[in-house]
């Protein structure tokens, strides 16, 4: 009898303990769901969202898919380079106009906005458990550019580096096992580079070289001081020169432009970063999302940010370009080209972090 009573009490204790755990989990689930439902309802009442986005990485298809999921929230998109959007945003602020809700762009330009206190913390508006759960992201954490790690969220980490683009009739990929092979005497006066003095140059690539333990400032000094590099301020012009054979090599010409030229039948290709001796870079160079302060449609902004960082949103982002690898690790990667896809266990140099900005 005594043994039976002990077992009965133990069973009752376990039963009520489980009930308490289930009730707690249900309450937590209801909490975020209630927050999300209220946010979506308020966003629908706002009826619109204004998004400023960099031209390159943010294909219109992304916003088309968002509209399919939330047709009641009209997305107005202002596309443009950072050199065009930045002055516009600052001019609006000086005039007391607050028109933008979300800014999607490159870390370098967004970092200047951060220093001018144009953003609200983004971390507090993350609601969806699948977005908050860091185990679903590379290295099991969220990446932010700013020192506080709460304003500028990086969602992409594609394999990249200092790109060597070459004319396939004038150079061979086998001639480059290391970036230092650029300093062979035969290439002197035969390299075009984007102009490092130009704001659109691509500061993230230069940061990669400057801070890289195998490259550093001496690499930059030698490249621009010894190799008689020809300068261009436009990617297309530089790639055209390579395709036409005017110059056999381009450095700092991004691989996407080389891929486009190759697809058009030009004798242009680029060296796979994974084939070079130096540790590759992870590119987050044009894929940061921010919440602009004094946003006119804060609830719609919250909905879009969570949607964009969700599994669904990152699949759309990744597939709309074809050469970008989202930092989410729970989405298919088979469509990401091998040259841009992260490899498990490989070391990468990620310069879109506070210590390098």
C-alpha positions in Angstrom: 0.0 0.0 0.0 2.8 2.4 1.0 4.6 1.8 -2.3 1.4 2.3 -4.3 0.8 5.6 -2.6 4.4 6.8 -3.3 4.0 5.9 -7.0 0.6 7.7 -7.1 2.1 10.9 -5.6 5.1 10.8 -8.0 2.7 10.4 -10.9 0.6 13.4 -9.8 3.7 15.5 -9.2 5.0 14.7 -12.7 1.6 15.4 -14.2 1.2 18.8 -12.7 4.9 19.7 -13.4 4.3 18.9 -17.1 1.1 20.9 -17.0 3.0 23.9 -15.6 5.7 23.6 -18.3 3.2 23.4 -21.1 1.3 26.4 -19.7 4.5 28.4 -19.5 5.5 27.5 -23.1 2.0 28.3 -24.3 2.1 31.7 -22.5 5.5 32.5 -24.1 4.2 31.4 -27.5 1.1 33.5 -27.1 3.2 36.4 -26.1 5.2 36.7 -29.3 2.3 35.7 -31.5 0.1 38.4 -29.9 2.9 40.9 -30.5 3.2 39.8 -34.1 -0.6 39.8 -34.8 -0.9 43.3 -33.3 2.0 44.5 -35.4 0.7 43.1 -38.6 -2.8 44.5 -38.0 -1.3 48.0 -37.2 0.9 47.7 -40.4 -2.2 47.0 -42.5 -3.8 50.1 -41.1 -0.7 52.1 -42.0 -1.1 50.6 -45.4 2.4 51.4 -46.8 6.1 51.3 -46.2 8.9 53.4 -47.7 12.1 51.5 -48.4 15.4 53.0 -49.6 17.5 50.3 -51.2 20.9 50.0 -53.0 20.5 49.2 -56.7 22.8 46.1 -56.9 21.9 43.6 -54.3 18.2 44.4 -53.9 16.4 43.0 -56.9 12.8 44.2 -57.4 11.6 40.6 -57.1 12.3 40.8 -53.3 9.7 43.5 -52.9 7.3 41.8 -55.3 7.4 38.7 -53.1 6.8 40.8 -49.9 3.7 42.3 -51.5 2.4 38.8 -52.3 2.6 37.9 -48.6 1.3 41.3 -47.4 -0.8 42.8 -50.1 -2.4 45.3 -47.7 1.0 47.0 -47.2 2.1 49.0 -50.3 5.9 49.0 -50.6 7.3 52.2 -52.2 10.9 51.5 -53.2 13.6 54.2 -53.8 16.4 52.5 -55.6 19.8 54.1 -56.1 23.5 54.1 -55.3 24.6 55.2 -51.8 26.0 58.3 -53.5 22.5 59.2 -54.6 20.5 58.0 -51.7 22.7 59.4 -48.9 22.5 63.1 -49.9 18.7 62.7 -50.4 18.2 61.2 -47.0 20.3 63.9 -45.3 18.5 66.7 -47.2 15.1 65.3 -46.1 16.3 65.3 -42.5 17.5 68.9 -42.7 14.1 69.9 -44.1 12.3 68.2 -41.2 10.9 65.5 -43.5 10.8 61.9 -42.3 9.9 59.8 -45.3 11.9 56.6 -45.1 11.2 53.6 -42.9 13.9 51.0 -43.8 17.3 51.4 -45.5 18.9 48.4 -47.2 22.4 49.1 -48.4 26.1 48.7 -48.0 27.8 48.7 -44.6 30.2 51.6 -45.4 27.4 54.1 -46.2 25.2 52.8 -43.4 28.0 53.2 -40.9 28.2 56.9 -41.7 24.5 57.2 -41.1 24.9 55.3 -37.8 27.5 57.9 -36.7 25.0 60.6 -37.5 22.4 58.8 -35.3 19.9 58.2 -38.1 18.9 54.7 -36.9 16.7 53.2 -34.2 17.9 49.9 -32.6 16.8 47.0 -34.9 17.3 44.2 -32.4 14.2 45.1 -30.3 11.9 44.8 -33.3 12.9 41.2 -34.1 9.8 39.1 -33.1 9.7 35.9 -35.1 11.3 33.0 -33.2 13.0 31.8 -36.4 14.7 35.2 -36.8 15.7 35.5 -33.2 17.0 31.9 -33.0 20.8 32.4 -33.5 21.3 28.7 -34.1 19.8 29.2 -37.5 22.6 31.7 -38.5 26.2 31.2 -39.4 28.5 30.8 -36.4 25.3 30.7 -34.3 25.0 34.5 -33.9 23.6 37.7 -35.5 26.2 39.9 -37.2 26.0 43.7 -36.7 28.4 46.3 -38.0 28.0 48.8 -35.2 29.9 48.4 -31.8 26.6 48.2 -29.9 25.6 45.3 -32.2 22.0 46.4 -32.5 21.6 48.9 -35.4 23.0 47.6 -38.7 22.2 43.9 -39.3 24.3 41.9 -41.9 22.3 39.2 -43.6 24.8 38.0 -46.3 28.2 36.3 -46.1 29.2 35.2 -49.6 32.8 34.1 -50.4 34.8 36.9 -52.0 38.1 38.7 -51.7 40.2 40.9 -53.9 38.9 39.8 -57.3 41.3 39.3 -60.1 39.4 39.6 -63.4 41.3 38.6 -66.5 41.1 38.4 -70.3 41.1 34.6 -71.0 43.0 35.2 -74.3 45.8 37.1 -72.6 46.1 35.5 -69.1 45.5 32.1 -67.5 43.9 31.2 -64.2 46.9 28.9 -63.5 49.2 31.9 -63.3 47.6 33.0 -60.0 48.0 30.9 -57.0 48.3 33.9 -54.7 47.3 37.5 -54.8 51.0 38.3 -54.6 51.3 36.9 -58.2 50.0 40.2 -59.4 53.5 41.6 -58.8 55.1 39.6 -61.6 57.0 42.0 -63.8 54.9 41.0 -66.9 51.8 42.6 -65.4 53.4 46.0 -64.8 51.3 48.7 -66.6 48.7 46.0 -67.6 46.3 46.2 -64.7 43.2 48.4 -64.4 41.7 49.1 -61.0 38.8 51.0 -59.7 40.0 54.4 -58.3 40.5 54.1 -54.6 39.9 57.8 -54.2 36.3 57.5 -55.5 33.5 57.1 -52.9 32.0 54.3 -55.0 35.3 52.4 -55.1 34.2 49.7 -52.6 35.8 50.3 -49.3 35.0 46.8 -48.0 37.5 45.3 -50.6 40.2 47.7 -49.5 39.5 47.0 -45.8 39.9 43.3 -46.6 43.4 43.8 -48.1 44.5 46.3 -45.4 43.6 44.2 -42.4 44.4 40.8 -43.9 47.2 39.2 -42.0 48.8 37.9 -45.3 48.4 41.1 -47.3 48.2 44.4 -45.4 49.2 48.0 -46.2 52.4 47.0 -47.9 50.3 45.1 -50.6 48.3 48.3 -51.3 51.5 50.5 -51.5 53.1 48.1 -53.9 50.0 47.7 -56.1 49.4 51.4 -56.6 53.0 52.5 -56.2 54.9 50.1 -58.3 52.7 48.4 -60.9 51.6 51.5 -62.9 48.0 50.6 -62.4 45.5 52.3 -64.7 42.5 53.8 -62.8 38.8 53.7 -63.7 35.8 55.1 -61.9 33.3 52.7 -63.4 33.1 48.9 -63.2 31.6 48.6 -66.7 34.4 50.7 -68.3 37.1 48.6 -66.5 35.5 45.3 -67.5 35.0 46.5 -71.1 38.8 47.3 -71.3 39.6 43.8 -70.1 37.1 42.2 -72.5 38.5 44.2 -75.4 42.1 43.3 -74.5 43.2 46.8 -73.8 44.4 45.6 -70.4 44.6 41.9 -69.5 43.8 42.3 -65.8 41.4 44.2 -63.4 41.7 44.3 -59.7 38.8 45.4 -57.4 36.4 44.7 -60.3 33.7 42.7 -58.6 33.1 39.1 -59.7 29.5 39.7 -60.6 30.5 42.1 -63.4 33.0 39.5 -64.7 30.2 36.9 -64.7 27.9 39.2 -66.6 30.6 39.9 -69.2 31.3 36.2 -69.6 27.6 35.4 -70.1 27.6 38.0 -72.9 30.3 36.0 -74.7 33.3 38.2 -73.8 36.6 36.6 -73.1 36.4 37.5 -69.4 36.6 35.4 -66.2 37.8 35.8 -62.7 40.0 33.8 -60.3 38.0 31.7 -57.9 38.8 33.0 -54.4 38.9 29.5 -53.0 41.8 28.7 -55.3 44.1 31.4 -53.9 46.5 30.8 -51.0 45.2 33.7 -48.9 42.2 33.3 -46.6 39.0 34.4 -48.5 36.8 37.1 -47.4 33.1 36.8 -46.6 31.2 39.6 -48.4 28.5 41.4 -46.5 29.4 44.5 -48.6 25.9 45.5 -49.8 23.6 43.5 -47.6 22.8 45.4 -44.4 19.3 46.3 -43.1 18.4 49.1 -40.8 15.4 50.8 -39.2 15.5 54.5 -39.8 14.5 56.6 -36.7 11.3 58.6 -36.7 9.9 56.1 -39.3 6.5 57.2 -40.6 5.3 53.6 -40.8 7.0 51.8 -37.8 4.7 48.8 -37.8 5.1 48.1 -41.5 8.8 48.5 -41.0 8.8 45.9 -38.3 6.8 43.5 -40.5 9.2 43.9 -43.4 12.3 43.5 -41.3 11.1 40.3 -39.8 9.9 39.0 -43.1 13.2 39.9 -44.8 15.2 38.1 -42.2 12.9 35.1 -42.1 13.6 31.8 -43.9 11.2 32.8 -46.6 12.6 36.3 -47.0 16.2 35.1 -47.2 15.4 32.4 -49.7 13.9 35.2 -51.9 16.9 37.4 -51.3 19.4 34.6 -52.1 17.6 33.3 -55.2 16.9 36.8 -56.7 20.6 37.2 -57.4 22.0 33.7 -57.8 25.5 34.6 -56.5 24.8 35.5 -52.9 25.0 33.2 -49.8 22.7 34.3 -47.0 24.0 34.0 -43.4 21.0 31.8 -42.6 22.1 28.2 -42.6 18.7 26.6 -42.6 17.9 27.4 -46.3 19.0 25.5 -49.5 22.4 26.5 -50.9 22.4 24.3 -54.0 21.7 27.3 -56.3 24.6 29.4 -54.8 27.6 29.1 -57.2 30.5 27.1 -55.6 32.8 30.2 -55.9 30.5 32.2 -53.6 29.2 29.4 -51.3 30.7 29.0 -47.8 32.3 25.7 -47.0 31.8 24.2 -43.5 35.1 24.2 -41.6 36.8 26.8 -43.8 38.3 29.9 -42.3 37.1 33.2 -43.7 38.0 36.9 -43.1 34.8 38.9 -42.3 35.6 42.6 -42.5 32.0 43.8 -42.0 32.4 43.8 -38.2 32.9 46.6 -35.7 36.7 46.1 -35.2 37.3 46.7 -38.9 34.9 49.4 -39.7 
